[in-house]
Amino acid sequence: METIMRQVGMTLVLVLAQVCCAEITSDPRPLRALYEASNAAMRGQMSAAALETMEAVAEGKSAEVILAAARRGGLESHFGKEVPFIDYNVRTCAMEMIGRTGLPEAIDYLMAVTPEQVGADESHSIYPASKVALAKALLRREADVGRQISYLELQLTTARVGEVALWAKEELCNRGSVESMDLVEHFIKRLDPFPRGDEFVTFCRRRVEIIRSDPDRAMALGSCSPGGRASCG
């Protein structure tokens, strides 16, 4: 029960991260700047320069290069040299914010990103983040719920980047996709054929059951948390 509750907490963090890139650093300025750039791109205000600025952050470019791109987009007040963008978590978030725009140019960029383009990355998180951001952007393009589920199942079973498959697994669990449970269970047990794998399968099934009983996903997941009206374990 305690293990499953910890997993609930981790999942709530993942859900929040999908919405807001989560709080990733003690300094809020980089995240605020990336939001401003992402919003500017979506509003069509110098979108090319705004995307270029986020790309420069994601690729770990120098502060001078980032600021020069930001100036071209009228974003220099948020991307000053004193704002730290070198942190791996910030760079990962930049990939997320690029995908958040949903712009064709953003999707083209994320499709083309390579590990070499990302450069030095001791965290091994930035390149995978680009492919997760791409998968999210493509999913948001699809309005039909059934096709969304089919897309997620495809990513679960064929994604070349493991983090994309893990994201798809979480999405299917959090969407209450009963029809996908056999695929999800096979995926989890293939990764972890030991008792802990069984715990993760149980955790997913509990979420599916609760979400099916409450269409409000946030409310349903909240009910799994300590003090909620239902239990995930």
Legacy VTK file of the C-alpha trace (Angstrom):
# vtk DataFile Version 3.0
C-alpha trace
ASCII
DATASET POLYDATA
POINTS 233 float
0.000 0.000 0.000
2.764 2.420 0.962
4.654 1.663 -2.269
1.551 2.282 -4.350
0.848 5.550 -2.567
4.370 6.708 -3.336
3.718 5.823 -6.964
0.525 7.905 -6.820
2.544 10.896 -5.694
5.036 10.371 -8.520
2.210 10.167 -11.049
0.614 13.380 -9.812
3.965 15.080 -10.376
4.080 13.648 -13.912
0.568 14.935 -14.634
1.515 18.392 -13.386
4.674 18.317 -15.477
2.621 17.633 -18.596
0.622 20.775 -17.909
3.185 23.213 -16.601
6.681 21.701 -16.978
6.638 21.588 -13.169
8.863 23.489 -10.769
12.298 22.297 -11.786
14.670 24.742 -10.159
14.881 26.920 -7.085
15.233 29.938 -9.398
11.880 30.592 -11.141
13.289 32.986 -13.733
14.316 30.424 -16.383
10.914 28.741 -16.285
9.118 32.096 -16.446
11.256 33.138 -19.415
10.547 29.914 -21.282
6.829 30.372 -20.683
6.995 33.883 -22.073
8.811 32.645 -25.160
6.366 29.767 -25.646
3.367 32.084 -25.253
4.873 34.645 -27.631
5.394 31.941 -30.248
1.799 30.749 -29.912
0.513 34.315 -30.259
2.484 34.684 -33.482
4.570 37.484 -32.049
7.973 36.975 -33.658
7.365 33.237 -33.371
10.529 32.335 -35.305
12.702 34.323 -32.894
10.833 32.958 -29.862
11.385 29.383 -31.084
15.023 30.158 -31.844
15.442 31.407 -28.285
13.991 28.237 -26.756
16.058 26.095 -29.123
19.206 27.911 -28.014
18.371 27.149 -24.381
17.567 23.497 -25.163
20.869 23.044 -26.993
22.896 24.621 -24.202
24.088 27.613 -26.212
25.967 30.447 -24.552
24.193 33.235 -22.703
25.206 35.624 -25.506
23.558 33.484 -28.188
20.389 33.071 -26.106
20.146 36.807 -25.430
20.725 37.701 -29.092
17.843 35.447 -30.157
15.658 36.819 -27.372
16.302 40.386 -28.530
15.103 39.494 -32.017
11.839 38.340 -30.447
11.458 41.255 -28.018
12.070 38.901 -25.073
15.325 40.334 -23.782
13.778 41.402 -20.466
13.270 37.714 -19.614
16.495 36.287 -21.046
19.167 38.502 -19.512
22.677 37.161 -18.996
22.066 36.950 -15.264
19.333 34.322 -15.743
20.808 30.783 -15.543
19.762 28.531 -18.432
22.572 25.962 -18.380
20.900 23.584 -15.908
19.906 20.270 -17.507
16.393 20.507 -16.086
15.939 23.937 -17.634
17.124 22.660 -20.997
14.723 19.727 -20.732
11.908 22.155 -19.965
12.861 24.188 -23.029
12.136 21.129 -25.181
8.766 20.818 -23.468
7.961 24.470 -24.111
8.903 24.168 -27.781
6.471 21.280 -28.172
3.825 23.150 -26.199
3.498 25.684 -29.013
2.261 23.028 -31.431
3.628 25.080 -34.320
4.646 23.225 -37.494
8.145 24.694 -37.199
8.384 23.431 -33.613
7.332 19.936 -34.631
9.842 19.965 -37.491
12.574 20.994 -35.058
11.714 18.291 -32.529
11.588 15.659 -35.260
15.046 16.658 -36.437
16.765 16.880 -33.032
19.665 14.444 -32.624
21.809 13.547 -29.600
24.734 15.262 -31.325
22.720 18.460 -31.714
21.929 18.488 -28.001
25.620 18.182 -27.159
27.030 17.359 -23.753
24.326 16.003 -21.480
25.445 14.143 -18.393
21.802 13.801 -17.350
20.929 11.865 -20.543
17.534 13.579 -20.376
17.508 16.350 -22.972
17.368 14.314 -26.184
14.639 12.005 -24.777
12.753 15.117 -23.634
12.714 16.362 -27.225
11.016 13.172 -28.395
8.502 13.194 -25.531
7.699 16.831 -26.369
7.215 15.797 -30.002
4.892 12.947 -29.036
2.812 15.272 -26.841
2.556 17.864 -29.617
1.388 15.275 -32.122
-1.122 13.878 -29.631
-2.607 17.340 -29.063
-3.198 17.629 -32.818
-5.603 14.708 -32.674
-9.113 15.677 -31.519
-10.722 12.236 -31.648
-10.372 10.368 -28.340
-10.266 6.959 -29.986
-7.438 7.998 -32.281
-5.612 9.521 -29.324
-5.700 6.138 -27.580
-4.531 4.391 -30.766
-1.659 6.856 -31.042
-0.646 6.266 -27.420
-0.771 2.497 -27.899
1.430 2.869 -30.966
3.976 4.890 -28.983
3.847 2.352 -26.163
4.703 -0.527 -28.472
6.952 1.011 -31.137
8.683 4.104 -29.728
12.442 4.015 -30.239
13.052 6.237 -27.222
12.176 4.537 -23.947
10.986 7.731 -22.282
8.327 8.132 -24.970
6.981 4.648 -24.260
6.969 5.374 -20.518
5.060 8.616 -21.147
2.526 6.740 -23.304
2.068 4.161 -20.551
1.331 6.874 -17.991
-1.091 8.605 -20.356
-3.029 5.392 -20.964
-3.265 4.702 -17.228
-4.258 8.279 -16.449
-6.880 8.316 -19.208
-8.580 5.219 -17.830
-8.100 3.212 -21.023
-9.435 -0.213 -20.072
-8.945 -1.469 -23.618
-5.204 -0.742 -23.381
-4.551 -2.637 -20.155
-3.267 -5.822 -21.804
-0.694 -3.802 -23.737
0.228 -1.794 -20.651
0.599 -4.909 -18.507
2.781 -6.590 -21.117
4.934 -3.464 -21.341
5.379 -3.189 -17.580
6.099 -6.892 -17.040
8.612 -6.893 -19.895
10.489 -4.062 -18.153
10.125 -5.527 -14.673
9.118 -9.211 -14.439
9.535 -9.164 -10.665
7.002 -8.399 -7.889
7.562 -4.673 -8.256
6.290 -4.955 -11.830
3.104 -6.525 -10.493
2.742 -3.538 -8.151
2.979 -1.113 -11.060
0.370 -3.086 -12.994
-1.938 -2.993 -9.972
-1.342 0.714 -9.578
-2.296 1.345 -13.202
-5.416 -0.800 -12.925
-6.535 1.090 -9.791
-6.139 4.400 -11.582
-8.093 3.117 -14.562
-10.925 1.940 -12.315
-11.107 5.223 -10.422
-10.867 7.393 -13.529
-13.594 5.368 -15.235
-15.800 6.144 -12.250
-15.024 9.886 -12.404
-14.505 11.515 -15.846
-12.688 14.412 -14.211
-9.129 13.075 -14.432
-7.658 15.554 -11.953
-10.429 14.839 -9.458
-10.046 11.099 -9.927
-6.286 11.151 -9.441
-6.754 13.404 -6.429
-9.013 10.772 -4.937
-6.031 8.399 -4.956
-4.043 10.696 -2.730
-3.914 10.427 1.065
-7.168 11.717 2.489
-8.977 11.205 -0.833
-12.310 9.471 -1.079
-10.900 6.403 -2.828
-7.781 4.256 -2.700
-5.342 3.167 -5.402
-4.096 0.251 -3.408
LINES 1 234
233 0 1 2 3 4 5 6 7 8 9 10 11 12 13 14 15 16 17 18 19 20 21 22 23 24 25 26 27 28 29 30 31 32 33 34 35 36 37 38 39 40 41 42 43 44 45 46 47 48 49 50 51 52 53 54 55 56 57 58 59 60 61 62 63 64 65 66 67 68 69 70 71 72 73 74 75 76 77 78 79 80 81 82 83 84 85 86 87 88 89 90 91 92 93 94 95 96 97 98 99 100 101 102 103 104 105 106 107 108 109 110 111 112 113 114 115 116 117 118 119 120 121 122 123 124 125 126 127 128 129 130 131 132 133 134 135 136 137 138 139 140 141 142 143 144 145 146 147 148 149 150 151 152 153 154 155 156 157 158 159 160 161 162 163 164 165 166 167 168 169 170 171 172 173 174 175 176 177 178 179 180 181 182 183 184 185 186 187 188 189 190 191 192 193 194 195 196 197 198 199 200 201 202 203 204 205 206 207 208 209 210 211 212 213 214 215 216 217 218 219 220 221 222 223 224 225 226 227 228 229 230 231 232
